[in-house]
């Protein structure tokens, strides 16, 4: 038998290289019935991956698999929400919110109402993601919870509540604790409804800095002209971050705030006038150019004139080139420097020509006055000097 097998062996036969066609799957193959490779281990493996996820990218990947799964995994997530492992319960709460299952609302409400479990933030976020009236009603009801932290979490989650959430948030903004007012003010800006403007204007005078800051931000998002005067008043706030946020809000609203800032330029305080001029520059409104030119000409304080010049430079209008050039002869050196910087910032041939003339007029050459000798060889040694005869 061995002899017969040996006879079939062709010792001189050359081996053939593999071809790509050898690995091509035939069209009738069963693999074509799947859009992607099947999950190994089924839903149990996905849930295990979900439980083990520690990084946000791992969690997102596992969550996508859960959402795409054809199995009803809501009961499994609810069991994890009610379990003793806090880390897994937090992930389950957010997953239930993303999946928007009404079946999970009672369990999420229970988790929200128990501040000792430390799940209220995630439960509130999940209910906010639901987007249903039932979930929204529970969130509004929880604004009256005895725990301030639960109230704050709910106020933050109600940013997704739309117009229905405006009235409850306005109410809690007026009477809530500090932390709750902060989140309520921010959520009203995210909802972006003009109905919240009066309450947010009142919040600009809140004794807590963070509440004033969030109120100014929200008014900048809503962009109502009704807030211009109140925001302009916050430009002199004792806190610099509130000042900055108020200026940004005024910039967002734009031209309707010009009268309020123009009135500030008449304020007896030079610091107030200076801030108003600087804000007009940040807003970059060309209608402010005549007002700023008047301040540049007539204000008695150099630092106010400096800010007016800087504002004109930021606006960059050609109409301010000539008025700025006249102030190059201002009695105060700081104003002259501010005007020069403003002209440099205005990218226009007229401004460049004025700066060029200025540089030529102030570059004083070195002079040499010969006293005895007029020898040409000696004069050649001083070729860089201008000779006065």
C-alpha positions in Angstrom: 0.0 0.0 0.0 2.9 2.3 0.7 4.2 1.6 -2.8 1.0 2.6 -4.4 0.9 5.9 -2.4 4.4 6.6 -3.3 3.6 6.1 -7.0 1.0 8.8 -6.8 3.5 11.4 -5.5 5.0 13.5 -8.2 8.3 14.7 -6.8 9.0 17.2 -9.6 5.6 18.9 -9.3 5.8 22.7 -8.6 3.6 24.2 -5.8 1.2 26.9 -6.9 0.8 30.2 -5.1 -2.6 30.9 -3.5 -4.9 33.2 -5.5 -7.3 35.9 -4.2 -10.2 34.2 -5.8 -9.6 31.2 -3.5 -10.7 33.3 -0.6 -13.8 35.0 -2.1 -17.0 34.1 -0.4 -19.7 32.9 -2.9 -22.8 35.2 -3.3 -25.0 32.4 -2.0 -23.1 32.1 1.2 -25.0 32.3 4.4 -22.8 35.1 5.6 -24.5 37.5 3.3 -27.7 37.3 5.4 -25.9 39.4 8.1 -25.2 43.1 7.7 -22.5 42.6 10.3 -20.9 39.8 12.3 -23.3 38.4 14.9 -22.6 39.3 18.5 -20.7 36.5 20.2 -22.5 35.5 23.4 -25.7 37.4 22.7 -27.3 39.9 25.0 -25.5 38.5 28.1 -22.2 39.3 26.6 -23.3 42.8 25.8 -24.6 43.4 29.3 -21.3 42.0 30.7 -19.4 44.5 28.6 -21.8 47.3 29.8 -21.2 46.4 33.4 -17.4 46.3 32.9 -17.2 49.6 31.1 -15.1 52.1 33.1 -14.2 54.7 30.4 -16.7 56.9 28.6 -15.8 55.4 25.2 -16.3 51.9 26.5 -19.6 52.9 28.0 -20.7 54.5 24.7 -19.8 51.4 22.7 -21.7 49.1 25.0 -24.7 51.4 25.0 -24.8 51.5 21.2 -24.9 47.7 21.2 -27.7 47.6 23.8 -29.8 50.1 21.8 -29.3 48.1 18.6 -30.1 44.8 20.3 -33.4 43.1 19.3 -33.8 41.8 22.8 -35.8 43.6 25.5 -33.0 44.6 27.8 -35.1 47.2 29.8 -35.8 44.8 32.7 -32.1 44.0 32.9 -31.2 47.7 33.1 -33.9 48.3 35.7 -32.5 45.5 37.8 -29.1 47.1 37.6 -30.6 50.5 38.5 -32.2 49.0 41.6 -29.0 47.0 42.5 -26.4 47.7 45.1 -23.5 48.5 42.8 -23.7 52.3 42.6 -21.4 52.6 39.6 -23.4 50.2 37.5 -26.7 51.8 38.8 -25.5 55.2 37.5 -24.7 53.8 34.1 -28.0 52.0 34.0 -29.9 55.2 34.8 -28.3 57.0 31.9 -28.9 54.1 29.6 -32.6 54.0 30.5 -32.8 57.7 29.7 -31.2 57.3 26.3 -33.5 54.4 25.5 -36.5 56.5 26.5 -38.6 53.7 27.9 -41.7 54.7 29.9 -41.4 51.4 31.7 -38.4 52.8 33.6 -40.0 56.0 34.8 -41.3 54.7 38.2 -37.8 53.3 39.1 -36.0 56.4 38.0 -38.4 58.5 40.1 -37.7 56.3 43.1 -34.0 56.7 42.6 -34.4 60.4 42.2 -36.4 60.7 45.5 -33.7 58.9 47.5 -30.8 61.3 48.0 -29.0 58.8 50.1 -28.3 56.6 47.2 -26.4 59.4 45.3 -28.3 58.5 42.1 -30.4 61.7 41.9 -28.2 63.5 39.4 -28.3 60.5 36.9 -31.9 59.8 37.5 -32.9 63.4 36.9 -30.8 63.5 33.7 -32.4 60.3 32.5 -35.9 61.6 33.1 -35.0 64.8 31.3 -33.8 62.7 28.3 -37.2 60.9 28.2 -38.9 63.9 26.7 -42.4 62.6 27.7 -45.0 64.6 29.6 -45.1 62.0 32.4 -41.3 62.3 33.0 -41.6 66.1 32.9 -44.4 66.2 35.4 -42.4 64.1 37.8 -39.4 66.4 37.4 -41.5 69.5 38.1 -43.0 67.8 41.2 -39.5 67.0 42.5 -38.6 70.7 42.5 -40.4 70.7 45.9 -38.3 67.8 47.2 -36.8 68.5 50.7 -33.3 67.9 49.5 -31.6 70.9 47.9 -29.3 68.6 45.9 -32.3 66.8 44.4 -33.9 70.2 43.5 -30.7 71.4 41.9 -30.4 68.2 39.8 -34.0 68.6 38.7 -33.5 72.3 37.8 -30.5 71.2 35.7 -32.4 68.4 34.0 -35.4 70.7 33.2 -33.2 72.4 30.6 -34.6 69.8 28.2 -38.2 70.5 29.3 -39.0 73.3 26.8 -41.7 75.9 27.4 -43.5 73.6 29.9 -40.5 74.0 32.3 -40.2 77.8 32.1 -42.8 78.6 34.7 -41.5 76.1 37.3 -37.9 77.2 36.8 -38.9 80.9 37.1 -40.7 80.1 40.3 -37.7 78.2 41.8 -35.4 81.0 40.6 -37.2 83.4 42.8 -37.5 81.3 46.0 -34.9 78.5 45.7 -31.6 78.1 47.6 -28.4 79.3 46.1 -27.4 76.1 44.3 -30.9 75.7 42.9 -31.1 79.3 41.6 -27.8 78.8 39.8 -29.0 75.8 37.9 -32.5 77.3 37.3 -30.9 80.4 35.8 -28.7 78.4 33.4 -31.5 76.1 32.3 -33.7 79.1 31.4 -31.0 80.2 29.1 -30.8 76.8 27.5 -34.6 76.8 27.0 -34.2 80.2 25.4 -37.7 81.6 26.0 -38.4 85.3 26.2 -40.9 84.5 28.9 -38.0 84.1 31.3 -36.5 87.5 30.7 -38.2 89.5 33.6 -37.1 86.8 36.1 -33.6 86.7 34.8 -33.3 90.5 34.9 -34.2 90.4 38.6 -31.6 87.7 39.0 -28.9 90.1 37.8 -29.2 91.7 41.2 -28.9 88.5 43.1 -26.4 88.7 46.0 -24.8 85.5 44.8 -22.1 86.0 42.2 -22.8 82.7 40.3 -26.5 83.5 40.0 -25.7 86.9 38.5 -23.2 85.3 36.1 -25.7 82.6 34.9 -28.5 85.2 34.6 -26.3 87.3 32.4 -25.3 84.3 30.3 -28.9 83.3 29.8 -30.0 86.8 28.8 -27.3 86.7 26.2 -28.7 83.5 24.8 -32.3 84.8 24.7 -31.1 88.2 23.2 -34.0 90.3 24.3 -33.6 94.1 24.0 -35.6 94.4 27.3 -32.5 93.3 29.1 -30.1 96.0 27.8 -30.4 98.4 30.6 -30.0 95.8 33.3 -27.0 94.2 31.6 -25.4 97.6 31.1 -25.7 98.2 34.8 -23.8 94.9 35.4 -20.8 96.3 33.6 -19.8 97.9 36.9 -20.5 94.8 38.9 -18.0 94.2 41.7 -17.1 90.8 40.2 -15.0 90.9 37.0 -16.5 87.6 35.6 -20.0 89.1 35.9 -18.8 92.3 34.1 -17.3 90.2 31.3 -20.4 88.0 30.9 -22.6 91.1 30.8 -20.5 92.6 28.1 -20.7 89.4 26.1 -24.5 89.4 26.5 -24.7 93.0 25.3 -22.6 92.0 22.3 -25.0 89.1 21.5 -28.0 91.4 21.6 -26.2 94.0 19.5 -27.6 97.4 18.3 -30.7 97.5 20.5 -28.3 98.0 23.5 -26.7 101.1 22.0 -29.0 103.6 23.8 -28.2 102.0 27.2 -24.5 102.2 26.7 -24.7 105.8 25.3 -26.4 106.8 28.5 -23.6 105.2 30.5 -21.1 107.5 28.6 -22.8 110.4 30.4 -22.3 108.9 33.8 -20.4 111.1 36.3 -18.0 108.2 37.1 -15.0 108.1 34.7 -14.6 104.4 35.3 -18.2 103.8 34.2 -17.7 105.8 31.0 -14.4 104.0 30.3 -16.1 100.6 30.6 -19.0 101.7 28.4 -16.6 102.9 25.7 -14.6 99.6 25.9 -17.8 97.6 25.6 -18.9 99.5 22.5 -15.7 98.6 20.9 -16.2 94.9 21.7 -19.7 95.1 20.2 -18.2 96.4 17.0 -21.3 98.4 16.0 -20.6 101.2 13.5 -23.5 103.2 14.8 -21.4 103.8 17.9 -18.6 105.6 16.0 -20.0 109.2 16.3 -20.7 108.7 20.0 -17.1 107.4 20.6 -15.6 110.3 18.6 -17.4 112.8 20.9 -16.0 111.0 23.9 -12.5 111.0 22.3 -12.7 114.8 21.7 -14.4 116.0 24.9 -13.8 113.7 27.9 -11.5 115.3 30.4 -10.0 112.0 31.6 -7.1 110.5 29.5 -8.0 106.9 30.3 -11.6 107.4 29.0 -10.2 108.9 25.8 -7.8 106.0 25.5 -10.6 103.5 25.7 -12.7 105.5 23.2 -9.7 105.4 20.8 -9.2 101.7 21.3 -12.9 101.1 20.7 -12.8 103.0 17.4 -9.8 100.9 16.4 -11.8 97.7 17.2 -14.8 98.9 15.1 -12.4 99.7 12.3 -14.6 102.2 10.5 -13.0 104.6 7.9 -15.1 107.4 9.4 -13.0 107.4 12.5 -9.6 107.7 10.7 -9.6 111.5 10.4 -11.0 112.2 14.0 -8.3 109.8 15.3 -5.6 111.6 13.4 -6.5 114.9 15.0 -6.0 113.3 18.4 -2.3 112.5 17.6 -1.6 116.0 19.1 -3.4 115.2 22.3 -1.7 116.7 25.4 -1.5 113.2 27.0 1.1 110.8 25.7 -1.0 107.7 26.6 -3.9 109.0 24.4 -1.4 109.6 21.5 -0.2 106.0 21.8 -3.8 104.7 22.0 -4.7 106.7 18.9 -1.6 105.3 17.1 -2.5 101.7 17.9 -6.1 102.3 16.8 -4.9 103.7 13.4 -2.7 100.6 13.0 -5.7 98.4 13.7 -7.8 100.1 11.0 -6.7 98.4 7.8 -7.3 101.3 5.4 -4.9 103.2 3.1 -5.8 106.5 4.7 -4.8 105.2 8.2 -1.6 103.8 6.8 -0.7 107.1 5.1 -1.2 109.0 8.3 1.0 106.6 10.2 3.7 106.8 7.5 3.7 110.6 7.7 3.8 110.4 11.4 6.9 108.1 11.4 8.7 110.4 8.9 8.0 113.5 11.0 9.3 112.1 14.2 12.5 110.4 12.9 15.0 113.1 13.6 18.3 112.8 11.5 21.7 113.2 13.1 23.2 116.6 12.3 26.8 117.7 12.0 27.9 121.3 12.0 31.4 121.8 10.6 33.3 124.5 12.4 36.8 124.7 11.0 37.7 122.4 8.1 35.8 122.0 4.9 38.2 119.3 3.6 36.2 116.9 1.3 38.0 113.9 2.7 37.0 114.7 6.2 33.4 115.3 5.1 33.3 111.9 3.4 34.0 110.2 6.7 30.6 111.6 7.9 28.5 110.4 5.0 25.7 109.4 7.4 25.3 112.9 8.7 23.3 115.8 7.4 25.6 118.9 7.1 24.2 122.3 8.1 26.0 125.1 6.3 
